[in-house]
Amino acid sequence: MALDPSDAITVMIGVAGVTGGFFGGKRMAASQEQSMAVNTVELLQVAVAELERQGHAKDEEVADLRGRVAVLEDLVTQRAAVEAVHIEVKEVRGVVDRIASKVGA
């Protein structure tokens, strides 16, 4: 079975087309993989930036809440002191009333 020159050229063109398609596909796939990797890195950078922003916001909120707790603790302490003074005033008033009743005022 002998190939004439036109058949040989047709087979060579077919082999060249398949080979070119294979290597072109590999190159395109590598380019797409690189593009996907870049996109993934960019998405991760955006996610990290958002998480850092949320972390800072929570830190600020925690600091604000700690300040409020400190104020409330001071108010509770002051109220306890006021209640203690109120009890002492009642006791003094009782003593003054008893002295007034003995003196006859």
C-alpha positions as CSV (number, residue, x, y, z in Angstrom):
1,M,0.0,0.0,0.0
2,A,1.8,3.0,-1.2
3,L,0.8,6.6,-0.4
4,D,0.9,9.1,-3.1
5,P,2.2,12.6,-2.2
6,S,-1.2,14.2,-1.8
7,D,-2.3,11.5,0.7
8,A,1.0,11.9,2.7
9,I,0.5,15.6,2.8
10,T,-3.1,15.2,4.0
11,V,-2.0,12.8,6.8
12,M,0.8,15.2,7.8
13,I,-1.6,18.1,7.9
14,G,-4.0,16.1,10.1
15,V,-1.2,15.0,12.5
16,A,0.0,18.6,12.7
17,G,-3.5,19.8,13.4
18,V,-4.0,17.3,16.2
19,T,-0.6,18.0,17.7
20,G,-1.2,21.8,17.5
21,G,-4.6,21.4,19.1
22,F,-3.2,19.3,21.9
23,F,-0.4,21.7,22.8
24,G,-2.7,24.7,22.3
25,G,-5.3,23.2,24.6
26,K,-2.6,22.5,27.2
27,R,-1.4,26.1,27.0
28,M,-5.0,27.4,27.2
29,A,-5.7,25.2,30.2
30,A,-2.6,26.4,31.9
31,S,-3.6,30.0,31.3
32,Q,-7.1,29.3,32.6
33,E,-5.7,27.6,35.7
34,Q,-3.4,30.6,36.3
35,S,-6.4,33.0,35.9
36,M,-8.5,30.9,38.3
37,A,-5.6,31.0,40.8
38,V,-5.3,34.8,40.5
39,N,-9.1,35.2,41.0
40,T,-9.1,32.9,44.0
41,V,-6.2,34.9,45.6
42,E,-8.1,38.1,45.0
43,L,-11.3,36.7,46.5
44,L,-9.3,35.5,49.5
45,Q,-7.7,38.9,50.0
46,V,-11.1,40.6,49.9
47,A,-12.4,38.0,52.5
48,V,-9.4,38.6,54.7
49,A,-9.8,42.4,54.5
50,E,-13.5,42.0,55.4
51,L,-12.8,39.8,58.3
52,E,-10.1,42.2,59.6
53,R,-12.7,45.1,59.3
54,Q,-15.2,43.1,61.3
55,G,-12.6,42.2,63.9
56,H,-11.8,45.9,64.4
57,A,-15.4,46.8,64.6
58,K,-16.0,44.1,67.3
59,D,-12.9,45.3,69.2
60,E,-14.3,48.8,69.2
61,E,-17.7,47.5,70.3
62,V,-16.1,45.4,73.1
63,A,-14.2,48.5,74.3
64,D,-17.4,50.5,74.3
65,L,-19.2,47.8,76.3
66,R,-16.4,47.6,78.8
67,G,-16.7,51.4,79.3
68,R,-20.4,51.1,79.9
69,V,-19.9,48.2,82.4
70,A,-17.4,50.4,84.3
71,V,-20.0,53.2,84.5
72,L,-22.7,50.8,85.7
73,E,-20.4,49.4,88.3
74,D,-19.7,52.9,89.6
75,L,-23.4,53.7,89.7
76,V,-24.1,50.5,91.7
77,T,-21.3,51.4,94.1
78,Q,-22.7,54.9,94.5
79,R,-26.2,53.7,95.0
80,A,-25.0,51.3,97.7
81,A,-23.2,54.2,99.4
82,V,-26.4,56.4,99.2
83,E,-28.5,53.6,100.6
84,A,-26.1,53.3,103.5
85,V,-26.3,57.0,104.2
86,H,-30.1,56.8,104.0
87,I,-30.1,54.1,106.7
88,E,-27.8,56.2,108.9
89,V,-30.0,59.3,108.4
90,K,-33.1,57.2,109.5
91,E,-31.2,56.0,112.6
92,V,-30.2,59.6,113.5
93,R,-33.7,60.8,112.9
94,G,-35.0,58.1,115.3
95,V,-32.5,59.2,117.9
96,V,-33.5,62.9,117.4
97,D,-37.2,62.0,117.7
98,R,-36.6,60.1,120.9
99,I,-34.6,63.0,122.4
100,A,-37.3,65.4,121.4
101,S,-40.0,63.3,123.0
102,K,-38.0,63.1,126.3
103,V,-37.3,66.9,126.3
104,G,-40.9,67.5,125.5
105,A,-40.5,69.4,122.3
